[in-house]
Amino acid sequence: MYFGSTEFTHKLKFSMAKYKNCNYDQMIMVPVCLKDQLLPGTLEYTIHTLIEERVDMSIFDDNYNNDDTGCPAYDPKIMFKIILFGYARGLTTSRKLEKACRENIIFMALTCGQAPDHSTIATFIPAVKAQIMPMFQDILLFCDELGLLGGTTFSADGLKLPSNASKDKSGTIEQLDQKKQRLEKRLAELMDEHIENDAKVQKAKQLEKRIETLNEFLHDNEPKINSRGKEIKSNVTDNDSSLMMTSHGVIQGYNAQAIVDSKHQIVMFPDAGTSGQDNEHLALLIEGAKDNLVAIGKDDECLKQVNMLADANYLSPTNVEKLQDEQINGYIPDTDFRKRDPRLIQGDPKFSLADFYYNEDDDVYTCPAGETLTRQPDSTRNGKKYYRHYAAEETKCSSCSVRHRCLAKKTSKRRYLSVYYDKKIAAYAHDMMSKLDTEEGRKIYDQRLGMVEPVFANIRVQKRMDRFWRRGKDKVNIEWILYCMVHNIEKCIQYCRKPALSPAI
């Protein structure tokens, strides 16, 4: 036999493989039971069952008045199933959610085949401002029933995210007015040219629109004043957002805050803050967490003796006063906390406020070297006194043997000690610093990163929520609460897949 023979060619022909033809462009109709697509133990099943059975959706009935006239509305249950499952899958915009409702079988099962358009989804979210926190509390109650709340240690932190607004449209009221005048001047120059040019005509229309927008903004808004009484930059697109410094530069955005329980990283209370300064948020977070705990059946004094962890950015008179009023065990360090940690430094540690002795009768402090720090003029903010200042004699500090442990900067000539003006608050802060410098205090504070940072990582990376898409504090806050709600629901699945989850829902 040789390769060119008829016999070999005949055998080769009948030894080739033969497969069925595949055409991926064809359309098919498949009978599908929507209920069978929601399998127990999955996220979609949990969202569906919680919304149907565990969340009180009757609170939305007052939003509708169409029983006699008007078109039937989409059930809020359907809308929330779309939004929660979509956020969990990284679908951040209403157009993506609309597309998923028309093409994805899981979304079809959750919506019973209904497909709200993107405008319906976009307008639904701002309309639930009054009902969103009671919904969050219902999910929190379910977490508590499953034993996911420890209630002994909380951690607070913030995540700065860009808003749906441009930094270029920010400025003080005076700067925005000057910008309007420059645009008006440029528009006048275009009009004076009298050139019939389509490009210049279009440019003139754009300038007119920008000038009109600035006029409306300047007419309707007053200067924004920060906690120090100084004007900060407003934003024409979203005036609730602020310029914030991050590790990646300055952004126009919101400071998404959360207070988290230590046991299983359940978010106790979320809030989209409008200030880039963390120290302006802790009192609100504590009050919100307390309200939520009371709403799920806890005692009014549930926060007493709770360990509250936060980084040094939260250390302020207002926050320390709130911790003292609620009788909370605060663990908020000062900026030199790590410089006193023997695990991280070599040599002598820095002194803290706890190392200075206060003589209340003479109103003076004594430093660790035995020198006296006398009272200096107090600092005020908006007419209110916040700090008392004490200083040592320059000659005593210059020759001190422990100067390197005391002075914060090498250029300092003498030690200045700043303490809170209210003496009770100052005493609480003194005790807190002493507590943090102990081995047990450092061990408790070291839990902070492992409690709250994974929550932000889950939302920002896994849920692809790396910016806010809505504008205005109320809408952005709803968006942030919904993402934290999804995080809590996922915790229910993660820790209670076995008998606890199925019978409970």
Secondary structure, DSSP 8 states (H G I E B T S, - for coil): --TTSHHHHHHHHHTS-------TT--------GGGGS-TTSHHHHHHHIIIIIS-GGGGGGG---SSSS-----HHHHHHHHHHHHHTT--SHHHHHHHHHH-HHHHHHHTT----HHHHHHHGGGGTTTHHHHHHHHHHHHHHTT----SEEEEEEEEEE-SS-GGGEE-HHHHHHHHHHHHHHHHHHHHH----HHHHHHHHHHHHHHHHHHHHHHH---EE-TTS-EE-EESS-TT-EEEEETTEEEEEEEEEEEEETTT--EEEEEEES-S-GGGTHHHHHHHHHHHHHHTT--TTTTTT-EEE--GGG-SHHHHHHHHHTT-EEE---TTTGGG-TTT-SS-----GGGSEEETTTTEEE-TTS-EEEEEEEEEETTEEEEEEEE--HHHHHT-TTHHHH-SSTT-SS-EEEEESSHHHHHHHHHHHHHHTSHHHHHHHTTHHHHHHHHHHIIIIIS---S--S-SHHHHHHHHHHHHHHHHHHHHHHH-TTTTHHHH-
